[in-house]
Structures are given as structure tokens and as C-alpha cells.
Amino acid sequence: MINMNYSILEKETQKRLLTRSKNHIEKKYGVALKIYALKNQLEYQRLLEEEAQRNPYNFKFVFKV
């Protein structure tokens, strides 16, 4: 579970969320993504970036109002 303050959606907060998402994707699917990138002649970092941008919507968030 991730606790984030959404009253501040600055670039720094978005960057932190994207970095966290990248780490999560790389730990969970890193090997499979590397194999997919090699088979389809894609850049691994670009593929990781695209998946990380889609991934934050899968986290469970706690909102404090």
C-alpha cells in the first residue's frame, strides 16, 4: 500500500511515483521484459518506461483528506 499526498502533484511527486513503478515492474517482470525486447528488437529501457507509465494505476492508494 502506498501513502501519497495528492494535494501536491508536482513533477517531483510524479517522478517519485514513476521511479517506484519502474522498480516494481523491473523486479516483477524484468526477465520477461528483457526476453520480449530481444525477440521483438525493442529497447529494454523504453519498454520499461512505457510499462511503468501504465503501472501506477494498479497500486492501492490511501487518501487522507
DRENGULUM-192060 format. One line per field, with one value per atom (N, C-alpha, C): x, y, z; residue in three letters; atom name. Coordinates in Angstrom, 2 decimals, padded with zeros to 5 digits, always signed. Layout:
<atoms>
x <- c(X/...)
y <- c(Y/...)
z <- c(Z/...)
code <- c(ala/...)
site <- c(CA/...)
</atoms>
This chain:
<atoms>
x <- c(+000.85/+000.00/+000.89/+000.51/+001.30/+000.54/+001.20/+000.61/+001.19/+000.35/+000.81/-000.12/+000.46/-000.31/-000.65/-001.91/-002.31/-002.74/-002.51/-002.74/-001.53/-000.43/+000.78/+001.13/+000.72/+001.04/+002.08/+003.17/+004.25/+005.00/+005.89/+006.69/+007.52/+007.99/+008.80/+008.00/+006.74/+005.87/+005.59/+005.31/+005.06/+006.30/+007.46/+008.71/+008.98/+008.69/+008.88/+007.95/+006.72/+005.77/+006.21/+006.71/+007.19/+008.42/+009.32/+010.50/+010.11/+009.17/+008.69/+008.04/+007.30/+006.64/+007.66/+008.71/+009.77/+010.43/+010.75/+011.38/+010.48/+009.20/+008.24/+008.16/+008.05/+007.96/+009.24/+010.38/+011.65/+011.84/+011.44/+011.55/+010.60/+009.39/+008.37/+008.47/+008.73/+008.69/+009.98/+011.07/+012.30/+012.82/+012.91/+013.44/+012.52/+011.23/+010.27/+010.31/+010.45/+010.53/+011.81/+012.91/+014.17/+014.07/+013.49/+013.31/+012.40/+011.29/+010.36/+011.05/+011.85/+012.55/+013.54/+014.25/+015.21/+014.50/+013.42/+012.68/+012.09/+011.63/+010.94/+011.82/+013.10/+014.07/+013.63/+013.31/+012.90/+013.95/+013.98/+014.87/+014.25/+015.03/+014.52/+014.11/+014.94/+014.64/+013.36/+013.17/+011.95/+010.71/+010.83/+009.74/+009.42/+010.46/+010.29/+009.59/+009.98/+009.37/+007.87/+007.52/+006.12/+005.29/+005.83/+005.11/+004.98/+006.01/+005.98/+004.93/+004.70/+003.70/+002.29/+002.10/+000.78/+000.58/+001.64/+001.58/+001.03/+001.24/+000.77/-000.72/-001.48/-002.91/-003.27/-002.29/-002.53/-002.24/-001.67/-001.38/-002.64/-002.64/-003.71/-003.24/-004.02/-003.63/-004.48/-003.90/-004.60/-004.68/-005.90/-006.10/-006.45/-005.76/-006.06/-006.61/-007.82/-008.46/-008.55)
y <- c(-001.17/+000.00/+001.24/+002.24/+003.46/+004.63/+005.36/+006.58/+007.76/+008.49/+009.66/+010.82/+012.00/+013.22/+013.79/+013.70/+014.16/+015.61/+016.33/+017.76/+018.43/+017.67/+018.17/+017.24/+017.58/+016.75/+017.45/+017.81/+018.45/+017.42/+017.89/+017.00/+016.06/+016.54/+015.71/+014.51/+014.74/+013.66/+012.67/+013.18/+012.31/+011.51/+012.13/+011.44/+010.33/+010.61/+009.60/+008.41/+008.67/+007.60/+006.78/+007.43/+006.73/+005.87/+006.40/+005.64/+004.41/+004.57/+003.45/+002.40/+002.87/+001.98/+001.21/+001.90/+001.25/+000.14/+000.44/-000.56/-001.78/-001.53/-002.62/-003.49/-002.86/-003.59/-004.39/-003.77/-004.45/-005.66/-005.54/-006.68/-007.81/-007.44/-008.45/-009.05/-008.24/-008.70/-008.46/-008.11/-007.73/-008.74/-010.01/-011.05/-011.24/-011.29/-011.48/-010.30/-009.09/-007.91/-007.92/-008.34/-008.42/-009.42/-010.56/-011.58/-011.06/-010.41/-009.84/-008.78/-007.93/-006.87/-007.46/-008.50/-009.13/-009.79/-010.51/-011.20/-010.23/-009.09/-008.12/-006.92/-007.02/-005.98/-004.60/-004.53/-003.29/-002.87/-001.60/-001.10/-001.44/-002.12/-002.54/-001.35/-000.31/+000.86/+001.56/+001.65/+002.29/+001.46/+000.15/-000.75/-000.65/-000.61/-000.48/+000.84/+001.90/+003.22/+003.20/+002.59/+002.52/+001.71/+000.60/-000.23/+000.47/+001.19/+001.91/+003.02/+003.63/+004.68/+004.12/+002.89/+002.25/+001.66/+001.30/+000.56/+001.30/+002.61/+003.25/+003.06/+002.81/+002.66/+001.32/+000.45/-000.84/-000.83/+000.27/+000.36/+000.68/+000.30/+000.69/+001.92/+002.98/+004.24/+004.53/+005.22/+005.68/+007.20/+007.71/+009.16/+009.70/+010.75/+011.42/+012.79/+013.05/+014.33/+015.17)
z <- c(+000.00/+000.00/+000.00/-000.73/-000.87/-000.27/+000.60/+001.15/+000.40/-000.31/-001.06/-000.78/-000.74/-000.53/-001.90/-002.32/-003.64/-003.66/-002.57/-002.64/-003.29/-003.44/-004.08/-005.22/-006.43/-007.59/-008.46/-007.83/-008.54/-009.36/-010.20/-011.04/-010.18/-009.04/-008.15/-007.65/-007.28/-006.81/-007.93/-009.12/-010.26/-010.61/-010.54/-010.84/-009.82/-008.54/-007.50/-007.72/-008.12/-008.39/-009.60/-010.63/-011.82/-011.49/-010.68/-010.28/-009.48/-008.58/-007.78/-008.68/-009.66/-010.60/-011.43/-011.89/-012.67/-011.86/-010.61/-009.75/-009.56/-009.38/-009.19/-010.44/-011.61/-012.88/-013.12/-012.86/-013.11/-012.21/-010.95/-010.03/-010.41/-010.80/-011.06/-012.46/-013.48/-014.87/-015.63/-014.95/-015.62/-016.61/-016.21/-017.09/-018.30/-018.06/-019.16/-020.13/-019.60/-020.48/-021.31/-020.72/-021.47/-022.61/-022.33/-023.37/-024.47/-024.09/-025.06/-025.91/-025.27/-026.00/-027.01/-026.60/-027.52/-028.70/-028.43/-029.50/-030.51/-030.02/-030.88/-031.27/-030.98/-031.32/-030.83/-029.53/-028.89/-027.86/-027.54/-026.50/-025.13/-024.30/-022.99/-022.13/-022.07/-021.23/-021.68/-022.98/-023.49/-023.15/-023.28/-022.93/-021.44/-020.62/-019.17/-018.83/-019.50/-019.28/-019.63/-020.75/-021.15/-020.16/-019.72/-018.76/-017.41/-017.02/-015.74/-015.76/-016.91/-017.00/-016.88/-017.29/-017.16/-015.77/-015.11/-013.86/-012.64/-012.45/-011.21/-010.95/-012.00/-011.82/-011.18/-010.99/-010.35/-008.86/-008.34/-006.92/-006.13/-004.87/-003.96/-003.20/-003.24/-002.62/-001.39/-000.44/+000.74/+000.65/+000.72/+000.64/+002.02/+002.42/+003.68/+003.35/+003.78/+003.47/+004.72)
code <- c(met/met/met/ile/ile/ile/asn/asn/asn/met/met/met/asn/asn/asn/tyr/tyr/tyr/ser/ser/ser/ile/ile/ile/leu/leu/leu/glu/glu/glu/lys/lys/lys/glu/glu/glu/thr/thr/thr/gln/gln/gln/lys/lys/lys/arg/arg/arg/leu/leu/leu/leu/leu/leu/thr/thr/thr/arg/arg/arg/ser/ser/ser/lys/lys/lys/asn/asn/asn/his/his/his/ile/ile/ile/glu/glu/glu/lys/lys/lys/lys/lys/lys/tyr/tyr/tyr/gly/gly/gly/val/val/val/ala/ala/ala/leu/leu/leu/lys/lys/lys/ile/ile/ile/tyr/tyr/tyr/ala/ala/ala/leu/leu/leu/lys/lys/lys/asn/asn/asn/gln/gln/gln/leu/leu/leu/glu/glu/glu/tyr/tyr/tyr/gln/gln/gln/arg/arg/arg/leu/leu/leu/leu/leu/leu/glu/glu/glu/glu/glu/glu/glu/glu/glu/ala/ala/ala/gln/gln/gln/arg/arg/arg/asn/asn/asn/pro/pro/pro/tyr/tyr/tyr/asn/asn/asn/phe/phe/phe/lys/lys/lys/phe/phe/phe/val/val/val/phe/phe/phe/lys/lys/lys/val/val/val)
site <- c(N/CA/C/N/CA/C/N/CA/C/N/CA/C/N/CA/C/N/CA/C/N/CA/C/N/CA/C/N/CA/C/N/CA/C/N/CA/C/N/CA/C/N/CA/C/N/CA/C/N/CA/C/N/CA/C/N/CA/C/N/CA/C/N/CA/C/N/CA/C/N/CA/C/N/CA/C/N/CA/C/N/CA/C/N/CA/C/N/CA/C/N/CA/C/N/CA/C/N/CA/C/N/CA/C/N/CA/C/N/CA/C/N/CA/C/N/CA/C/N/CA/C/N/CA/C/N/CA/C/N/CA/C/N/CA/C/N/CA/C/N/CA/C/N/CA/C/N/CA/C/N/CA/C/N/CA/C/N/CA/C/N/CA/C/N/CA/C/N/CA/C/N/CA/C/N/CA/C/N/CA/C/N/CA/C/N/CA/C/N/CA/C/N/CA/C/N/CA/C/N/CA/C/N/CA/C/N/CA/C/N/CA/C/N/CA/C/N/CA/C/N/CA/C/N/CA/C)
</atoms>
